[in-house]
Amino acid sequence: MSIARDFWMVLEPLHNVTYFSPECIDGNKDVGLKGYWMGYFGSRGAPLGPVPAAVIEASFYGFHPARVRRAVPDAWTFASPESILRMRAATAAKALRRVAPEIDDVAAEAVPRLRPAIEAADGAGRVLFAANRELPLPDDPVAALWQLATTLREHRGDGHVALLAAEGLNGLESNVLASVMGNVPVAMVFQSRGWTQEDWDEATAALTARGLLNEDGATGKARALRAELERRTDALATPPYEALDDAEGLYRLLAPLTRTVTDRGDMPFPNPIGMPRPTA
């Protein structure tokens, strides 16, 4: 695997507590956001400021516009982005400490070693990454590690979205293709992304017309495209990690922590993110 994929596998589970851990879900409610999806769009979108729904739709990719618009811009009338940002870092740190009590020692060492990757990355065209990088790093080392993992996660995601768009795959078509190829169960996509059966059927027809799907599922062309997209995503995500003095040593430091968070944490496998269970 590439260095970028290795680090994705150890950093993504740290970030993902924000979506699945009760501390984070309750924190969204406590700060004033109404319901899970307003909490999701409000907390992940808060680094962008009080943006309209269209900005969330474009940058998050893959969600039905109606799902976004039920939450945004109303979210900003219930809680300011500033208050949401304070809450999301604090609750993520609380969740990580619960599942991995050893995280304080790891975070104290990892944060200064990981920070150069953020500083070296190119933010051009990467809206979610750039917005997260502009945030002050929390004083709490565990919250800081979560923020660094989040920022690098969004860097990778921004690059992946750009590649999907360049291939002419809209958010729905990307979901259909990923589901057919076994990354995320269909029922989970419907529940998490908000698409209807009619939407799904239209996207399936469009992908079939392109030779990416047939009656047996994903075609060889689709599998080759998926592999190339993953390869190029890794390539675009690599430069920040090349700035690290000892990338291999930092990976070895983080990998046991990620195993603990994965084993004891709240993220299900499979999950709507499409994150596989780390094997490191």
C-alpha positions as CSV (number, residue, x, y, z in Angstrom):
1,M,0.0,0.0,0.0
2,S,1.0,3.6,-0.4
3,I,2.0,5.9,2.5
4,A,-1.2,7.9,2.0
5,R,-3.4,4.8,2.3
6,D,-1.5,3.6,5.3
7,F,-2.1,6.8,7.1
8,W,-5.7,7.0,6.0
9,M,-6.2,3.6,7.7
10,V,-4.8,4.8,11.0
11,L,-6.2,8.3,11.0
12,E,-9.7,7.8,9.6
13,P,-11.0,5.8,12.7
14,L,-9.8,8.5,15.0
15,H,-11.7,11.1,13.1
16,N,-14.8,8.9,12.8
17,V,-15.7,9.0,16.5
18,T,-17.4,12.3,15.6
19,Y,-20.1,10.5,13.7
20,F,-20.7,7.4,15.8
21,S,-19.7,8.0,19.4
22,P,-22.5,8.9,21.9
23,E,-20.4,11.7,23.3
24,C,-20.3,13.5,19.9
25,I,-23.9,12.8,19.0
26,D,-25.1,14.1,22.4
27,G,-22.7,17.1,22.0
28,N,-24.4,18.1,18.8
29,K,-27.8,18.1,20.6
30,D,-26.4,19.9,23.7
31,V,-25.0,22.7,21.6
32,G,-28.5,23.2,20.1
33,L,-28.5,21.2,16.8
34,K,-31.7,19.3,16.2
35,G,-31.5,15.7,15.2
36,Y,-28.7,13.5,13.9
37,W,-28.5,15.0,10.5
38,M,-28.4,18.6,11.5
39,G,-25.7,17.6,13.9
40,Y,-23.8,15.9,11.2
41,F,-24.0,18.7,8.6
42,G,-23.6,21.4,11.2
43,S,-20.6,19.9,12.9
44,R,-18.7,18.8,9.8
45,G,-19.6,22.0,8.0
46,A,-18.8,24.4,10.8
47,P,-15.2,25.0,9.7
48,L,-16.7,26.6,6.5
49,G,-18.7,29.1,8.6
50,P,-22.5,29.7,8.2
51,V,-22.6,28.7,4.6
52,P,-25.8,28.0,2.5
53,A,-26.9,24.5,1.8
54,A,-25.5,24.5,-1.7
55,V,-21.9,24.7,-0.3
56,I,-22.5,21.7,1.9
57,E,-24.1,19.8,-1.0
58,A,-21.1,20.5,-3.3
59,S,-18.3,19.9,-0.8
60,F,-19.7,16.9,1.0
61,Y,-20.8,15.2,-2.3
62,G,-23.1,12.2,-2.3
63,F,-26.1,13.4,-0.2
64,H,-29.6,14.1,-1.5
65,P,-30.1,17.9,-1.6
66,A,-33.3,17.6,0.4
67,R,-31.4,15.9,3.2
68,V,-29.0,18.7,3.4
69,R,-31.6,21.4,3.1
70,R,-33.6,20.1,6.0
71,A,-30.6,20.9,8.2
72,V,-28.9,23.9,6.6
73,P,-29.0,26.8,6.9
74,D,-31.4,26.3,9.9
75,A,-28.4,24.8,11.8
76,W,-26.8,28.2,12.1
77,T,-29.9,29.7,13.8
78,F,-29.6,27.1,16.5
79,A,-25.9,27.2,17.1
80,S,-23.0,29.3,15.8
81,P,-20.2,27.6,13.9
82,E,-17.8,28.8,16.7
83,S,-19.8,27.1,19.4
84,I,-20.1,23.9,17.3
85,L,-16.3,23.9,16.7
86,R,-15.5,24.1,20.4
87,M,-18.0,21.3,21.1
88,R,-16.9,18.9,18.4
89,A,-13.2,18.9,19.3
90,A,-14.0,18.5,23.1
91,T,-16.5,15.7,22.6
92,A,-14.2,13.8,20.1
93,A,-11.4,14.0,22.7
94,K,-13.8,12.7,25.4
95,A,-14.9,9.8,23.2
96,L,-11.3,8.8,22.3
97,R,-10.3,8.9,25.9
98,R,-13.2,6.6,26.8
99,V,-12.3,3.9,24.3
100,A,-8.5,4.4,24.4
101,P,-7.2,5.6,27.9
102,E,-3.6,5.4,26.6
103,I,-4.3,8.1,24.0
104,D,-2.9,10.9,26.0
105,D,0.7,9.6,25.9
106,V,0.3,8.8,22.2
107,A,-1.2,12.2,21.3
108,A,1.5,14.1,23.2
109,E,4.1,12.5,20.9
110,A,2.1,12.3,17.7
111,V,0.8,15.8,17.4
112,P,4.1,17.6,16.9
113,R,5.3,14.8,14.6
114,L,2.1,14.9,12.5
115,R,1.7,18.7,12.3
116,P,4.3,19.2,9.5
117,A,2.0,17.2,7.1
118,I,-0.7,19.8,7.6
119,E,1.6,22.7,7.1
120,A,3.2,21.1,3.9
121,A,-0.1,20.3,2.2
122,D,-1.4,22.3,-0.8
123,G,-4.9,23.6,0.0
124,A,-5.7,24.7,-3.6
125,G,-9.1,23.2,-4.6
126,R,-9.5,21.5,-1.3
127,V,-12.2,23.5,0.5
128,L,-12.9,21.2,3.5
129,F,-9.2,20.7,4.1
130,A,-8.4,24.4,3.9
131,A,-11.2,25.3,6.2
132,N,-10.1,22.8,8.8
133,R,-6.4,23.8,8.5
134,E,-7.4,27.4,9.3
135,L,-8.8,26.4,12.7
136,P,-6.6,27.0,15.8
137,L,-5.2,23.7,17.0
138,P,-6.7,22.9,20.4
139,D,-4.4,23.0,23.5
140,D,-5.6,19.6,24.6
141,P,-3.3,17.1,22.8
142,V,-6.1,14.5,22.3
143,A,-8.4,17.1,20.7
144,A,-5.4,18.3,18.7
145,L,-4.7,14.8,17.4
146,W,-8.4,14.5,16.4
147,Q,-8.2,17.8,14.6
148,L,-5.1,16.9,12.7
149,A,-6.6,13.5,11.7
150,T,-9.8,15.3,10.6
151,T,-7.9,17.9,8.5
152,L,-5.8,15.2,6.7
153,R,-9.0,13.1,6.2
154,E,-10.7,16.0,4.5
155,H,-7.6,16.6,2.4
156,R,-7.9,13.1,1.1
157,G,-11.6,13.4,0.6
158,D,-11.4,16.6,-1.3
159,G,-9.0,15.0,-3.7
160,H,-11.2,12.0,-4.1
161,V,-14.3,14.1,-4.9
162,A,-12.3,16.0,-7.5
163,L,-11.4,12.8,-9.2
164,L,-15.0,11.5,-9.1
165,A,-16.2,14.8,-10.7
166,A,-13.5,14.6,-13.3
167,E,-14.8,11.1,-14.3
168,G,-18.3,12.5,-14.7
169,L,-19.6,10.6,-11.6
170,N,-22.0,12.6,-9.6
171,G,-22.5,12.0,-5.9
172,L,-25.4,9.6,-6.4
173,E,-23.7,7.6,-9.1
174,S,-20.6,7.3,-6.9
175,N,-22.8,5.9,-4.2
176,V,-24.4,3.4,-6.5
177,L,-21.1,2.2,-7.9
178,A,-19.5,1.8,-4.4
179,S,-22.5,-0.1,-3.2
180,V,-22.7,-2.5,-6.1
181,M,-19.0,-3.2,-5.6
182,G,-19.6,-4.1,-2.0
183,N,-18.2,-1.1,-0.2
184,V,-21.4,0.0,1.5
185,P,-24.7,-2.1,1.7
186,V,-27.5,-0.6,-0.4
187,A,-29.8,-0.3,2.6
188,M,-27.2,1.7,4.4
189,V,-26.7,4.1,1.5
190,F,-30.5,4.8,1.4
191,Q,-30.6,5.4,5.1
192,S,-27.5,7.6,5.3
193,R,-27.6,9.5,2.0
194,G,-31.3,10.1,1.6
195,W,-31.8,8.9,-2.0
196,T,-35.1,7.4,-3.3
197,Q,-35.5,4.2,-5.2
198,E,-36.4,6.3,-8.3
199,D,-33.1,8.2,-7.9
200,W,-31.2,5.0,-7.6
201,D,-32.8,3.4,-10.6
202,E,-32.0,6.5,-12.8
203,A,-28.4,6.4,-11.6
204,T,-28.1,2.7,-12.3
205,A,-29.4,3.2,-15.8
206,A,-26.9,6.0,-16.4
207,L,-24.0,3.7,-15.2
208,T,-25.3,0.8,-17.3
209,A,-25.3,3.1,-20.4
210,R,-21.6,3.9,-19.7
211,G,-20.7,0.2,-19.5
212,L,-20.0,0.3,-15.8
213,L,-22.9,-1.9,-14.7
214,N,-24.8,-4.8,-16.2
215,E,-27.3,-7.4,-15.0
216,D,-24.5,-9.2,-13.1
217,G,-23.4,-6.0,-11.2
218,A,-20.2,-4.1,-11.7
219,T,-18.4,-4.7,-15.0
220,G,-14.6,-5.2,-15.5
221,K,-14.6,-1.6,-16.7
222,A,-16.1,-0.4,-13.4
223,R,-13.6,-2.4,-11.3
224,A,-10.7,-1.0,-13.3
225,L,-12.1,2.5,-12.9
226,R,-12.5,2.1,-9.2
227,A,-9.0,0.8,-8.8
228,E,-7.6,3.7,-10.8
229,L,-9.6,6.2,-8.7
230,E,-8.2,4.7,-5.5
231,R,-4.7,4.8,-6.9
232,R,-5.0,8.4,-8.0
233,T,-6.6,9.4,-4.6
234,D,-3.6,7.9,-2.9
235,A,-1.3,9.8,-5.2
236,L,-3.0,13.1,-4.5
237,A,-3.0,12.4,-0.8
238,T,0.7,11.5,-0.6
239,P,2.6,14.8,-0.6
240,P,1.7,15.9,3.0
241,Y,3.2,12.6,4.4
242,E,6.4,13.1,2.4
243,A,7.1,16.1,4.6
244,L,7.3,13.9,7.7
245,D,10.7,13.2,9.2
246,D,9.9,9.6,10.2
247,A,6.6,8.6,8.6
248,E,7.1,4.9,9.3
249,G,7.8,5.5,12.9
250,L,4.8,7.8,13.3
251,Y,2.6,5.1,11.6
252,R,3.9,2.5,14.1
253,L,3.1,4.8,16.9
254,L,-0.5,5.4,15.7
255,A,-1.4,1.9,14.5
256,P,-1.9,0.3,18.0
257,L,-4.1,3.2,19.0
258,T,-6.2,2.8,15.9
259,R,-6.6,-0.9,16.6
260,T,-7.9,-0.1,20.1
261,V,-10.3,2.6,18.8
262,T,-11.6,0.2,16.2
263,D,-12.0,-2.7,18.6
264,R,-13.6,-0.8,21.5
265,G,-15.2,2.1,19.6
266,D,-18.6,2.7,18.2
267,M,-18.1,2.7,14.5
268,P,-19.8,-0.3,12.8
269,F,-18.4,-2.4,10.1
270,P,-19.7,-2.1,7.4
271,N,-20.4,1.6,7.7
272,P,-21.9,4.3,5.5
273,I,-18.4,5.9,5.1
274,G,-17.1,2.8,3.3
275,M,-14.2,2.5,5.7
276,P,-12.9,-1.1,5.9
277,R,-11.8,-2.5,9.2
278,P,-8.1,-1.6,9.7
279,T,-5.8,-4.6,9.6
280,A,-2.5,-3.0,10.7
